[in-house]
Amino acid sequence: MSSTATTEPEHHGAVPEEPGAHEHPSDGVYIIVALVLAALTAIEVGIYYIKGGLTYIPLLVLMAAKFLIVVGFFMHLRFDSPLFRRLFAMGLGMACFIYVVTFFLFGVFHG
């Protein structure tokens, strides 16, 4: 047996791709996402200080949007199994349902 013979194939510098591997967004994308989240938070704070009306509906919509952005970008849910997306969507739907039911219980939507 020769000392130059190997049992493993040579890759010549190429690294085999792992299953489920994906390219991560650049730092600039994360900075833009952070700025969008900051802007949505500023809008939420502004809506909170508006007196009267149905301010809870826009707050629920903004809450859901921020949840989806955080889960999609920072938890890399876009690259995971569709099962995980469904589980997170069910959790978000349940949270919104519980908020709306609680609002009705406390009479938030009544005059």
C-alpha positions as CSV (number, residue, x, y, z in Angstrom):
1,M,0.0,0.0,0.0
2,S,1.4,3.3,-1.0
3,S,1.6,6.2,1.4
4,T,0.0,8.6,-1.2
5,A,-3.1,6.5,-1.7
6,T,-6.1,7.7,0.3
7,T,-9.5,6.2,0.8
8,E,-11.4,9.5,0.9
9,P,-12.1,11.4,-2.3
10,E,-10.4,14.8,-2.7
11,H,-12.5,17.9,-2.8
12,H,-9.9,20.3,-4.3
13,G,-11.0,23.1,-2.0
14,A,-14.7,22.7,-2.5
15,V,-16.7,22.1,0.6
16,P,-19.8,19.9,0.1
17,E,-23.0,21.7,0.9
18,E,-24.8,20.6,4.0
19,P,-28.5,19.6,3.6
20,G,-30.6,22.6,4.6
21,A,-27.7,25.0,4.3
22,H,-28.6,28.5,3.1
23,E,-26.8,31.8,2.5
24,H,-27.3,34.2,5.4
25,P,-28.3,37.8,4.7
26,S,-25.7,40.5,4.9
27,D,-25.2,42.8,7.9
28,G,-26.9,45.6,5.9
29,V,-30.1,43.5,5.6
30,Y,-30.2,43.0,9.4
31,I,-29.6,46.8,9.9
32,I,-32.5,47.6,7.6
33,V,-34.7,45.0,9.4
34,A,-33.8,46.6,12.7
35,L,-34.7,50.1,11.4
36,V,-38.0,48.8,10.1
37,L,-38.7,47.3,13.6
38,A,-37.8,50.6,15.2
39,A,-40.1,52.5,12.9
40,L,-43.0,50.1,13.6
41,T,-42.3,50.4,17.4
42,A,-42.4,54.2,17.0
43,I,-45.7,54.0,15.2
44,E,-47.1,51.7,18.0
45,V,-46.0,54.2,20.6
46,G,-47.7,57.0,18.6
47,I,-50.9,55.0,18.3
48,Y,-50.8,54.3,22.1
49,Y,-51.0,58.0,22.8
50,I,-54.0,58.6,20.5
51,K,-57.1,58.8,22.7
52,G,-60.4,57.3,21.7
53,G,-61.4,55.2,18.8
54,L,-60.3,51.6,18.0
55,T,-56.6,52.0,18.5
56,Y,-56.3,48.3,19.5
57,I,-56.9,47.0,16.0
58,P,-53.8,48.8,14.5
59,L,-51.8,47.8,17.5
60,L,-52.7,44.1,17.0
61,V,-51.8,44.4,13.3
62,L,-48.4,46.0,14.1
63,M,-47.8,43.4,16.7
64,A,-48.4,40.6,14.2
65,A,-46.2,42.3,11.6
66,K,-43.3,42.7,14.0
67,F,-43.7,39.1,15.2
68,L,-43.5,37.9,11.6
69,I,-40.4,40.0,10.8
70,V,-38.5,38.9,13.9
71,V,-39.4,35.2,13.3
72,G,-38.7,35.4,9.6
73,F,-35.3,37.2,9.8
74,F,-33.7,36.7,13.2
75,M,-35.0,33.1,13.8
76,H,-34.4,32.1,10.1
77,L,-37.8,30.6,9.9
78,R,-37.9,31.3,6.2
79,F,-35.3,28.5,5.7
80,D,-36.8,26.0,8.1
81,S,-39.4,23.3,7.5
82,P,-42.9,24.5,6.6
83,L,-44.1,22.7,9.7
84,F,-42.3,25.2,11.9
85,R,-43.9,28.1,9.9
86,R,-47.3,26.6,10.5
87,L,-46.6,26.1,14.3
88,F,-45.5,29.8,14.6
89,A,-48.5,30.9,12.6
90,M,-50.9,29.0,14.8
91,G,-49.3,30.5,17.9
92,L,-49.7,34.0,16.4
93,G,-53.3,33.3,15.5
94,M,-54.0,32.0,19.0
95,A,-52.4,35.0,20.6
96,C,-54.5,37.4,18.5
97,F,-57.6,35.4,19.3
98,I,-56.9,35.6,23.0
99,Y,-56.2,39.3,22.8
100,V,-59.5,40.0,21.0
101,V,-61.5,37.8,23.4
102,T,-59.9,39.6,26.4
103,F,-60.8,42.9,24.8
104,F,-64.4,41.9,24.5
105,L,-64.5,40.6,28.1
106,F,-63.3,44.0,29.4
107,G,-65.6,45.9,27.1
108,V,-62.9,47.6,25.1
109,F,-64.9,47.6,21.9
110,H,-68.1,48.9,23.5
111,G,-68.7,52.7,23.1
